[in-house]
Amino acid sequence: MQDVVRKRTYIQSTLIAIVGWGVLYGVATLIDKLFPGIPKLQSGMSIAGLVALLALILITAEFLALASQLLLRRKKKPPVEGMMVGRIYRLAAVFAAILGLAYGFGKLATFGTFFSLFGGMLLGWSLQAPVSGIAAWVLVSLKRPFRPGDRIQFPNLGLVGDVHDTGVMYTMLNQVGGTIGSEEAVGRYILVPNAMLFSQVVINYTVTQDSPYMLDEVITRITFDSDWEAAERILLKAAVDITSDIIKATGVEPYIRSDMYDYGVYLRLRYQTRVKNRAEIAYLINKRIFQEIQGTSTVDLAIPYVYSYRAGMDRRTADKRVSDDIEAKKVKDIEISLIRSDRKVERADIEALAAGIAEKGLLQPIMVAKDPKSDSYDILAGHLRLEACRHLGWKTIPAIVAENRLVGNNLSQVSQ
C-alpha cells in the first residue's frame, strides 16, 4: 500500500513539473516571438529565449523520468527504482542548465578555459571520497543492486539494515538488531558513505521486493522415548498454521530435518518466512509448539543433565519417596576410589559438568549403596557427577548411602 501511494505521488509531482515547465517554455517562446526588439545577450539570444532553453532542458529531464517510471512499472519493478533513475536525469539537467546559462551569456569559452586550467585539480579531487560517492550513487541507481525498502547486510561492518534512502553521498539504513538480539528494525538510522560501496560486500535479503522471503528454522529438542511422528506433526502443523499466507505466496511447504545428540533428538523445522517479520514468526511458531507439546503426553522436551522435563518431575517425586528413609538422607564423604561405576559417560559431558562444579560446587550429592562383602560402594545415581569430580581430582565426594537398594534403584532411573 505504501509503495502504491509513493508511486502515485511521484507520478503526480512529475506531471505537475512537466506542466509547470511547459507553461514557462510556452510563455517565454511567445514573448521572444512577439517582442523581437528585446535586448540580446552576448550569444545573440534574448532573455526570453534563454529562459525557454532552460525550461526545455528541465521538461526533457521530467519526461525522461516519467518514461522511466512507466517503463519500469511495465516490467513490474518497484516504484522506487523509477524514482532512483529519475534523480539521474534531473542531476544531468542541472549540469545542462549550467552550460546553457554559460552559453546564453557568452561565457561558454571562458567556462571551458576555466575548466582546462583547473582540470588537473579537479581530476585530483575526483579521486577523493565525495566524487567516488557520487559515482557509487550513479552506479547503484543504474544497476539497482538494492533499493529503498530492501534489507541488506554489510558482513565486513557487521551491519544489517533496511534501506531508507539512497542519496548522492550517503545510503541511509534503518538498523536491524544492534540494540536487541533479534532481526527487527530498531528505528536507529545509519548513514553509510556511498564511497564505501566500492570496497564492501553487500548481501541483499530482498532482491525481489514482491516476494521478500527467506528460509528459516526453529529447533526443538525431544527425548529418545518421544513419539517422533507425533512430534513432527506438531511442528509441521504449527508452521502451516502460522505461515499459511507465505506458503500460498511461495508454494514452498515446511519440512523437517534432524540430528541426534547425547540427550535426545534435534528436530529442525524449516520454513519460508518474511525477512522483516522473521523474529515475530519464529516466536509464534515456538509458542504454538510449546503449547502443543504440553498437551501431548507422548512427546517430551529434552533437557541436558536432567534428560527431560517429565523426568525432572519424576525425580522430584522419587526424592519425596526416599525422604522417609532416614538412612538415605544422611550425607557422607566417601572416597572416590572406593566407588564402583560401570556406566560409560561421554568425555565432553564430563568436562562440561566439571566446569560447572568447579565454579559453583557440587549442588547435589550422589547416591551409593554399601557392598556388604567389601569396603567398596556401588553407585546408584549420579554417574556423571562422580566422573566430573574424579576429573577435577577430588579424593572424596558427598554421597547418600542408601541401605534400601530398591529405593535407590528407583531414583537412579531418573538421575545422572
Secondary structure, 3 states (H helix, E strand, C coil): CHHHHHHHHHHHHHHHHHHHHHHHHHHHHHHHHHCCCCCECCCCCEHHHHHHHHHHHHHHHHHHHHHHHHHHHHCCCCHHHHHHHHHHHHHHHHHHHHHHHHHHCCCHHHHHHHHHHCHHHHHHHHCCHHHHHHHHHHHHHHHCCCCCCCEEEEHHHCEEEEEEEECCCEEEEEEECCCCCCCCEEEEEEEEEHHHHHCCCCEECCCCCCCCEEEEEEEEEECCCCCHHHHHHHHHHHHHHHCHHHHHHHCCCCEEEEEEECCEEEEEEEEEEEHHHHHHHHHHHHHHHHHHHHCCCCCCEEECCCEEHHHHHHHHHHHHHHCCCHHHHCEEEEEHHHEECCCCCCHHHHHHHHHHHHHHCCCCCEEEEECCCCCCEEEEECHHHHHHHHHCCCCEEEEEECCCHHHHHHHHCCCC
